């Protein structure tokens, strides 16, 4: 991908993060107290993922490391998806998880690159 594409993706990720995190106060206010800690954990995790994506976009030297982090997050997500599906007896997402998300995540962890950057 070209440098311009990486920069546009990074800017859009920042804008998505800002708009997403602006919803926190109103969502947090309507939650029962026992669910608030899980809500905070989820938003912290999401902020970390968005931070990794921004790091990939704006810091070319860190791409191998940040892509591996993103791949590890993807593998963890696949494992949790498979475990959750097995516990619920819902196997409809298994083909997509095993054929698409898991191989892509493993590729990112092993290679740490998406391809050669142009420009």
C-alpha positions in Angstrom: 0.0 0.0 0.0 1.2 3.5 -0.6 2.2 5.9 2.1 -0.9 8.1 1.4 -3.2 5.1 1.9 -1.5 4.3 5.3 -1.9 8.0 6.3 -5.6 8.1 5.3 -6.2 4.9 7.2 -4.5 6.2 10.3 -6.5 9.5 10.2 -9.7 7.6 9.7 -8.8 5.3 12.6 -8.2 8.3 14.9 -11.5 9.8 13.8 -13.3 6.5 14.5 -11.7 6.3 17.9 -12.7 9.8 18.8 -16.3 9.3 17.7 -16.5 5.9 19.4 -15.1 7.2 22.7 -17.4 10.2 22.7 -20.2 7.7 23.4 -18.7 6.4 26.6 -20.4 8.8 29.1 -24.0 8.1 27.9 -23.5 4.4 27.6 -21.7 4.2 31.0 -24.6 6.1 32.7 -27.3 3.6 31.8 -25.3 0.5 32.9 -26.0 -1.2 36.2 -23.0 -1.0 38.6 -22.1 -4.7 38.2 -21.5 -4.3 34.5 -19.4 -1.1 34.6 -16.1 -2.8 35.1 -16.5 -5.1 32.1 -17.6 -2.0 30.0 -14.4 -0.2 31.0 -12.2 -3.3 30.3 -13.8 -3.5 26.8 -13.2 0.1 26.0 -9.6 -0.1 27.2 -9.1 -3.1 24.9 -10.7 -1.3 22.0 -8.5 1.7 22.7 -5.5 -0.6 22.6 -6.5 -2.1 19.3 -7.1 1.3 17.8 -3.7 2.5 19.1 -2.0 -0.5 17.5 -3.7 0.3 14.1 -2.6 4.0 14.4 0.9 2.8 15.2 0.9 0.6 12.1 -0.2 3.5 9.9 2.0 6.3 11.1 5.2 4.6 12.2 6.6 2.5 9.3 9.5 1.1 11.4 7.2 -0.3 14.0 4.9 -2.1 11.4 6.5 -5.6 11.9 6.0 -5.4 15.7 2.5 -3.8 15.6 1.3 -6.2 12.9 2.4 -9.1 15.1 0.5 -7.6 18.0 -2.6 -7.2 15.8 -2.2 -10.8 14.7 -1.9 -12.1 18.3 -5.1 -10.2 19.1 -6.7 -11.8 16.1 -5.6 -15.3 17.2 -7.0 -14.6 20.7 -10.3 -13.4 19.2 -10.5 -16.6 17.1 -9.9 -18.8 20.1 -12.5 -17.0 22.2 -15.0 -17.1 19.2 -14.4 -20.9 18.8 -14.8 -21.5 22.6 -17.9 -19.4 22.8 -19.5 -21.0 19.8 -18.7 -24.5 21.2 -20.2 -23.6 24.6 -23.4 -22.2 23.0 -23.7 -25.0 20.4 -23.5 -22.4 17.6 -21.1 -23.7 15.0 -22.2 -21.3 12.2 -19.2 -19.0 12.6 -16.6 -21.8 12.7 -15.9 -21.9 8.9 -15.3 -18.2 8.6 -13.2 -18.1 11.7 -11.1 -21.1 10.7 -10.8 -20.4 7.0 -10.5 -16.6 7.0 -9.6 -14.9 10.4 -7.3 -17.5 11.9 -5.0 -18.0 8.8 -4.7 -14.2 8.4 -3.9 -13.7 12.0 -1.3 -16.5 12.0 0.2 -14.9 8.9 0.6 -11.6 10.6 2.2 -13.1 13.7 4.7 -15.1 11.6 5.5 -12.6 8.8 4.9 -9.3 10.5 4.1 -7.6 7.2 1.3 -7.0 4.7 3.6 -6.6 1.7 6.0 -4.0 0.3 5.1 -0.3 0.9 5.2 1.8 -2.2 6.0 5.5 -2.5 
